Amino acid sequence: MTPQPETSGLPMKTAPWDPRFPNQNQTKYCFQSYLDFHRCEKIKGQGDSVCQYFKDVFNDICPNAWIEKWDNQREAGTFPGKI
């Protein structure tokens, strides 16, 4: 019997499959989820639990360097997406 790895007690989950992005390349899914999160917060207000879904998705599939770059671009007013 193989020993099971220890977990921190947190449930493991990943971003669900989205039929709008059927290909293996998930770049568009990543970017769209980032946009959706910030659009949701703009409408619902910062910290709304409804928007957390989009944040979980983009944090799961987007490289951290991209998220950091986009956050910096939003702060500088040079972000290319429409939020």
C-alpha distances in whole Angstrom, upper triangle without the diagonal:
4,6,9,13,15,18,22,22,24,23,22,25,27,30,31,32,36,38,41,39,37,37,34,36,36,39,41,39,38,42,43,40,42,45,44,43,46,48,47,47,51,52,49,50,47,44,44,41,42,42,38,37,39,38,34,34,36,34,31,33,35,35,36,39,41,41,42,45,46,46,48,50,51,52,54,56,55,52,52,51,53,51
4,6,9,12,15,19,20,21,21,20,23,24,28,29,30,34,36,39,36,35,34,31,33,33,36,38,36,35,39,40,37,39,42,42,40,43,46,44,45,48,49,47,47,45,42,42,39,39,39,36,34,36,35,31,31,33,31,28,29,32,32,33,36,37,37,39,41,42,42,45,47,47,49,51,52,51,48,49,47,49,48
4,7,9,12,16,17,19,19,18,21,23,27,28,30,34,36,39,36,35,35,32,34,33,36,38,35,34,38,39,36,37,41,40,39,42,44,42,43,46,47,45,45,42,39,40,37,38,37,34,33,34,33,29,30,32,29,27,28,31,31,31,34,36,36,37,40,41,41,43,45,46,47,49,50,50,47,48,46,48,47
4,6,9,13,13,15,15,14,18,20,24,25,27,30,33,36,33,32,32,29,31,30,33,35,32,31,35,36,33,34,38,37,35,38,40,39,39,43,43,41,41,39,36,36,33,34,34,30,29,31,29,26,27,28,26,23,25,28,28,28,32,33,33,34,37,38,38,40,42,42,43,46,47,47,44,45,43,45,43
4,6,10,11,13,14,13,16,18,22,24,26,29,32,34,32,32,31,28,29,28,31,33,30,29,32,34,31,32,35,35,33,36,38,37,37,40,41,39,39,36,33,34,31,32,32,28,27,29,27,24,24,26,23,21,23,25,25,25,28,30,29,31,34,35,34,37,39,39,40,43,44,44,41,42,40,42,41
4,7,9,11,12,12,16,18,22,24,27,30,33,35,33,33,33,30,31,29,31,34,31,29,33,34,31,31,35,34,32,34,37,35,35,39,40,38,37,34,31,32,29,31,30,27,26,28,26,23,24,26,23,21,23,26,25,25,28,30,29,30,33,34,33,36,38,38,39,42,43,43,40,42,40,42,40
4,5,7,9,9,13,16,19,21,24,27,31,32,31,31,31,28,29,27,29,31,28,26,30,31,27,28,31,31,28,31,34,32,31,35,36,34,33,31,27,28,25,27,27,23,22,24,22,19,21,23,20,18,21,23,23,23,26,28,26,27,31,31,31,33,36,35,36,39,40,40,37,39,37,39,37
4,5,9,10,13,16,20,22,25,28,32,33,31,32,32,30,30,28,29,31,28,26,29,30,27,27,30,29,27,29,32,30,29,33,34,32,31,28,25,26,23,25,25,21,21,23,21,18,20,22,19,18,21,23,23,22,25,27,25,26,30,30,29,31,34,34,34,37,39,39,36,38,36,38,35
4,6,9,12,16,19,21,24,27,31,32,31,32,32,30,31,28,30,32,28,27,30,30,27,27,31,29,27,29,32,29,29,33,33,31,30,28,24,25,22,24,24,20,20,23,21,18,20,22,20,18,22,24,24,24,27,29,27,28,31,31,30,33,35,35,35,39,40,40,37,39,37,38,35
4,6,9,13,16,18,21,24,27,29,28,28,29,27,28,25,27,28,25,23,26,26,23,24,27,25,23,26,28,26,25,29,30,27,27,24,21,22,18,20,20,17,17,19,17,14,17,19,16,15,18,21,21,21,25,25,23,25,28,28,27,30,32,31,32,35,36,37,34,35,33,34,32
4,6,10,13,15,18,21,24,26,25,26,27,25,26,23,25,26,23,22,25,25,21,23,26,24,22,25,27,25,25,29,29,27,27,25,21,21,18,19,19,16,15,18,17,13,15,18,16,14,17,20,21,21,25,25,23,25,29,28,27,31,32,32,33,36,37,37,33,34,32,33,31
4,7,11,12,16,19,22,24,22,23,23,21,22,20,22,23,20,19,22,23,19,21,24,23,21,24,26,24,25,29,29,27,27,25,22,22,19,20,19,16,15,17,16,12,13,15,14,11,14,17,18,19,23,23,21,24,27,26,26,29,31,30,32,35,35,35,32,32,30,32,30
4,7,9,12,15,18,20,19,19,20,19,20,17,19,20,17,16,20,19,16,18,21,20,18,22,24,22,23,26,26,25,25,24,21,20,17,17,17,14,12,14,13,9,10,13,12,9,12,15,17,18,21,21,20,22,25,24,24,28,29,28,30,33,33,33,29,30,27,29,27
4,6,9,12,15,17,15,16,17,15,16,13,16,17,13,13,16,16,13,16,19,17,16,20,22,20,22,25,25,24,25,23,21,21,18,17,16,14,11,12,12,8,7,10,10,6,8,12,14,16,19,18,17,20,23,22,22,26,27,26,28,31,31,30,27,27,25,26,25
4,7,9,12,13,12,13,14,13,14,11,13,14,10,10,13,13,10,13,16,14,14,17,19,18,19,22,23,22,23,22,20,19,17,15,14,12,9,9,10,7,5,8,9,6,7,11,14,15,19,17,16,19,21,20,21,24,25,24,26,29,29,28,24,24,22,23,22
4,6,10,12,11,12,13,13,14,12,15,14,11,12,15,14,12,15,17,15,16,19,20,19,21,24,24,23,24,23,22,20,18,16,15,14,10,11,13,10,8,11,13,10,10,14,17,19,22,20,19,23,24,23,24,27,27,26,29,32,31,30,26,26,23,24,23
4,6,9,8,8,10,11,12,10,13,13,10,12,15,14,12,16,18,16,17,21,21,20,23,25,25,25,27,26,25,23,21,19,18,17,13,13,15,13,10,13,15,12,11,15,18,20,23,21,20,24,25,23,25,28,28,27,30,33,32,30,27,26,23,24,23
4,5,6,7,10,11,12,10,13,11,8,11,13,11,11,14,15,14,16,19,19,18,21,23,23,23,25,25,24,22,20,18,17,17,13,12,15,14,11,13,16,14,12,15,18,21,23,20,20,24,24,22,24,27,27,26,29,31,30,28,25,23,20,21,21
4,5,5,9,12,13,12,14,12,10,14,15,13,13,17,17,16,18,21,21,20,24,25,25,25,28,28,27,25,24,21,20,20,16,15,19,18,14,16,19,17,16,18,21,24,26,23,23,27,27,25,27,30,29,28,31,33,31,30,26,25,22,22,22
4,6,9,12,12,10,12,9,8,12,13,10,12,15,15,14,17,19,18,19,22,23,23,24,26,26,26,25,23,20,19,20,17,15,18,18,14,15,19,17,15,17,20,23,24,21,21,25,25,22,24,27,26,25,29,30,28,27,23,21,18,19,19
4,6,8,8,7,9,7,6,10,11,10,11,14,15,15,17,20,19,20,23,24,24,25,27,27,27,26,24,22,20,20,17,15,17,17,13,14,17,15,13,14,17,20,22,19,19,23,23,21,23,26,25,25,28,29,28,26,22,20,18,19,20
4,7,8,9,11,10,9,13,15,14,15,18,19,18,20,23,23,23,26,28,28,29,31,30,30,29,27,24,23,23,19,18,20,19,15,16,19,17,14,16,19,23,24,21,22,26,26,24,27,29,28,28,32,33,32,30,26,24,22,23,24
4,5,7,10,10,10,13,14,14,16,18,19,20,22,24,24,25,28,29,30,31,32,32,31,30,29,26,25,24,21,19,21,20,16,17,19,17,14,15,18,21,22,20,21,25,24,23,26,28,27,28,31,32,31,29,25,23,22,24,25
4,6,9,11,10,12,15,15,16,18,20,20,22,24,25,26,28,30,31,31,33,32,31,30,29,27,25,24,21,19,20,19,16,16,17,15,12,14,15,19,20,18,20,23,23,22,25,28,27,28,31,32,31,29,25,24,22,25,26
4,6,8,9,10,12,13,14,16,18,19,20,22,23,24,26,28,29,30,31,30,29,29,28,26,24,23,21,18,19,18,15,14,16,14,11,11,13,17,17,15,17,20,20,19,22,24,23,24,28,28,28,25,22,20,19,22,23
4,6,5,6,9,10,11,12,14,15,16,19,20,21,23,24,26,26,27,26,26,25,24,22,20,19,17,14,15,15,11,10,13,11,7,8,11,14,15,13,14,18,18,17,19,22,21,22,25,26,25,23,20,19,17,19,20
4,5,5,6,9,10,11,12,14,16,17,18,20,22,23,24,26,26,25,25,25,25,23,20,20,18,15,15,15,12,10,13,12,8,8,10,13,13,10,12,15,15,14,17,19,18,19,22,23,22,20,16,15,14,17,18
4,5,5,6,8,10,10,12,14,16,16,18,20,21,22,24,25,24,24,24,23,21,18,19,17,13,15,16,12,11,14,14,10,10,13,15,16,12,13,17,16,14,17,19,18,18,22,23,21,19,16,14,12,14,15
4,6,5,6,9,10,10,12,14,15,16,18,20,21,22,23,22,22,21,20,18,16,16,13,10,12,12,9,8,11,11,8,9,12,15,16,13,13,17,17,15,17,20,19,19,22,24,23,21,17,16,14,15,16
4,6,5,6,9,10,11,13,14,15,17,19,20,21,22,20,20,20,19,18,15,15,13,10,10,11,8,5,8,9,6,5,9,11,12,10,10,13,13,12,14,17,16,16,19,21,20,19,15,15,13,15,15
4,5,5,6,9,10,11,12,14,16,17,18,20,20,19,20,20,20,18,15,15,14,11,11,13,10,8,11,12,10,8,11,12,13,9,9,13,12,10,12,15,14,13,17,18,17,15,12,11,9,11,12
4,5,5,6,9,10,10,12,14,15,16,18,19,18,19,18,18,16,13,14,13,9,11,13,10,8,12,13,11,10,14,15,16,13,12,16,15,12,14,17,16,15,19,20,18,17,13,12,9,10,10
4,5,5,6,9,10,10,12,14,15,16,17,16,16,16,15,13,10,11,9,5,7,9,7,5,9,10,9,9,13,14,16,13,11,15,15,12,14,17,17,15,18,21,19,19,15,15,12,13,11
4,6,5,7,9,10,11,13,15,15,16,14,15,15,15,14,10,11,11,7,7,10,8,6,9,11,10,9,12,12,13,10,8,11,12,9,10,13,13,12,15,17,16,15,12,12,10,11,10
4,5,5,6,8,10,11,12,14,15,14,15,15,16,14,11,13,12,9,10,13,11,9,12,15,14,12,15,15,16,13,11,14,14,10,11,14,13,11,14,16,15,14,11,10,7,8,6
4,6,5,6,9,10,10,12,13,13,14,13,14,11,8,10,10,6,9,11,10,9,13,14,14,14,17,17,19,16,14,17,17,13,14,17,16,14,17,20,18,18,14,14,11,10,8
4,6,5,6,9,10,10,11,10,10,10,11,9,6,7,8,5,6,9,9,8,11,13,14,13,16,16,17,15,12,15,16,13,12,16,16,13,16,19,17,18,15,15,12,12,9
4,5,5,6,9,10,10,9,11,11,13,12,8,10,12,9,9,12,13,11,13,16,16,15,17,16,18,15,12,14,15,11,10,14,13,10,13,15,14,15,12,13,10,10,6
4,5,5,6,9,10,10,12,12,14,12,9,12,13,10,11,15,14,13,16,18,18,17,20,20,21,18,15,18,18,14,14,17,16,12,15,18,15,16,13,14,11,9,5
4,5,5,6,8,9,10,8,10,8,6,9,10,9,10,13,14,13,16,18,19,18,21,21,22,20,17,19,20,16,16,19,18,15,17,20,19,20,17,18,14,12,9
4,5,5,5,5,7,7,10,9,6,9,11,10,10,14,15,14,16,18,20,19,21,20,22,19,16,18,19,16,14,17,17,14,15,19,17,19,16,18,15,14,10
4,6,6,7,10,10,13,12,10,13,15,13,13,17,18,17,18,21,22,21,23,22,23,21,18,19,20,16,15,17,17,13,15,17,15,17,15,17,14,12,8
4,6,9,11,10,12,11,10,13,15,14,15,18,19,18,20,23,24,23,26,25,26,24,21,22,23,19,18,21,20,17,18,21,19,21,18,19,16,14,10
4,7,8,6,9,8,8,11,13,13,14,17,18,18,20,22,23,23,26,25,27,24,21,23,24,21,19,22,22,19,20,23,21,23,21,22,19,17,13
4,6,6,10,10,9,12,14,14,14,17,19,18,19,22,24,23,25,24,25,23,20,21,23,20,17,20,20,17,17,21,20,22,20,22,19,17,14
4,6,9,10,9,10,13,13,12,15,17,17,17,20,22,21,23,21,23,21,17,18,20,18,15,18,19,15,16,19,19,21,19,21,19,18,14
4,6,9,7,8,11,12,11,13,16,16,15,18,21,20,22,20,23,21,18,19,21,19,16,19,21,18,18,22,21,23,21,23,21,20,16
4,6,6,7,10,11,11,13,15,16,17,19,21,21,24,22,25,23,20,21,23,21,19,22,23,20,20,24,23,25,23,24,21,20,17
4,5,5,8,10,10,11,14,15,15,17,20,20,23,22,25,23,20,22,24,22,20,24,25,22,23,26,26,27,24,26,23,22,19
4,6,6,8,10,11,13,14,15,17,19,20,23,22,25,23,20,22,24,21,20,24,24,22,23,27,25,27,24,24,21,20,17
4,5,6,7,9,10,11,13,15,16,17,20,19,21,19,16,19,21,18,17,20,21,18,20,23,22,23,20,21,18,17,14
4,5,5,6,9,10,10,12,14,15,18,17,20,19,15,18,20,18,17,20,21,19,20,24,23,24,21,22,20,19,16
4,5,5,6,9,10,11,13,14,17,17,20,19,16,19,21,19,18,22,22,20,23,26,25,25,22,23,19,20,17
4,5,5,6,8,10,11,12,15,15,18,16,13,16,18,15,15,19,19,17,20,23,22,22,18,19,16,16,14
4,5,5,6,8,10,10,13,12,15,14,11,13,16,14,13,17,18,16,18,21,21,21,18,19,16,17,14
4,6,5,6,9,10,13,13,16,15,12,15,18,16,16,19,20,19,21,24,24,24,21,22,19,20,18
4,5,5,6,8,12,13,16,14,12,15,17,16,16,20,20,19,22,24,24,23,20,20,18,19,17
4,5,5,5,9,9,12,10,8,12,14,12,13,16,17,16,18,21,21,20,16,17,15,17,15
4,6,6,8,8,11,10,8,11,13,13,13,16,17,17,19,21,22,21,18,19,17,19,18
4,6,8,9,13,12,11,14,16,16,16,19,20,20,22,25,25,24,21,22,20,22,20
4,7,9,12,11,10,14,15,15,16,19,19,20,22,24,24,23,20,20,18,20,20
4,6,8,7,7,10,11,11,13,15,16,16,19,21,21,19,16,17,15,18,18
4,5,5,7,9,10,11,13,15,16,17,19,20,21,20,17,18,17,20,20
4,5,5,6,9,10,11,12,14,15,17,18,20,19,16,18,18,21,20
4,6,5,6,9,10,11,12,14,15,16,18,17,15,16,17,20,20
4,5,5,6,8,10,10,12,14,15,16,14,12,13,13,17,17
4,5,5,6,9,10,10,12,14,15,14,11,13,13,16,15
4,6,5,6,9,10,11,12,14,13,12,14,15,17,17
4,5,5,6,9,10,11,12,11,9,11,13,16,16
4,5,5,6,9,10,10,9,6,9,9,12,12
4,5,5,6,9,10,10,8,11,12,14,12
4,5,5,6,9,9,8,12,13,15,15
4,5,5,6,5,5,8,10,12,12
4,5,5,6,5,9,9,10,10
4,6,8,8,12,13,14,13
4,6,8,11,13,14,14
4,6,9,11,11,11
4,6,9,11,12
4,6,8,9
4,7,9
4,6
4
